[in-house]
Amino acid sequence: MFSKFISIGDKIELQAVSHEYEEKPETVSKVYHSAVNEIRSEDTIEIRMPMEKTKLILLPIDSEYDMVFYGSSGLFQCLGRIIDRYKSNNTYLLLVEMISNLRKYQRREFYRLKCALEMHTRNLEESEVQNIESRMPYSLANDLPLKESVIVDISGGGLRFIADYSYDVGSMIYCTYHLNMKGGSKEYNLVGKVLSRKEIEDKPGTYEHRVQYVNMDADVREEIIKFIFEEERRQRHKATSK
């Protein structure tokens, strides 16, 4: 059952749930990142020891974690217990026992893929914003001037981009970009809300924006998530074939 949905190399998020952390509530929400190194059996897996920057995170033996797996067919969740930790072939590893059944996992947060994709944007017209906020049917003008930018990470919930111009936080913007899928390139014309903006320290005049999609069609969201999984697998295959 486990190996049917989870593969070697799949990314994992771990969040502590063991009693050891109950007296330190600030650590309970801490999320660690890892990946499947080997599937030993249907209830035991080997994962890479999490790292923060260049520092290994020595998760305690017998501690329990809520684990979310980024499988090729979606997100899956189960509880796991650390039963051993060791070093093999210069890689630090954890042996994890599954202590609950694997189940499909749905949530509002999405895995973000690092990338470098060309995008064009503009502020929405006031009439466009009013229609969107009132949930009225609308169409976006495609003949207005657009500005160039570069997407640096993308997810099913939004994106982050850099540009030599800036938008106000809270503003609604039109975003258009292409994704290369198995069936070819496809254009996406979406609406986003600017959640944050900051000037990049070592690049004066260059700004990083974080954007959340607005009123996105569920099918479009699934297409973007599918692209992310396909790109992850492509990059992983390229790395292992070198």
Secondary structure, DSSP 8 states (H G I E B T S, - for coil): -HHHH--TT-EEEEEE-SGGGTT-HHHHT-EEEEEEEEEEETTEEEEE--EETTEE----TT-EEEEEEEETTEEEEEEEEEEEEEEETTEEEEEEEE-S--EE---S----EEEEEEEEEEE--HHHHHHHHTT------SSS--EEEEEEEE-SSEEEEEESS---TT-EEEEEEEEEETTEEEEEEEEEEEEEEEE-TTSTT-EEEEEEE-S--HHHHHHHHHHHHHHHHHHHHHHHT-
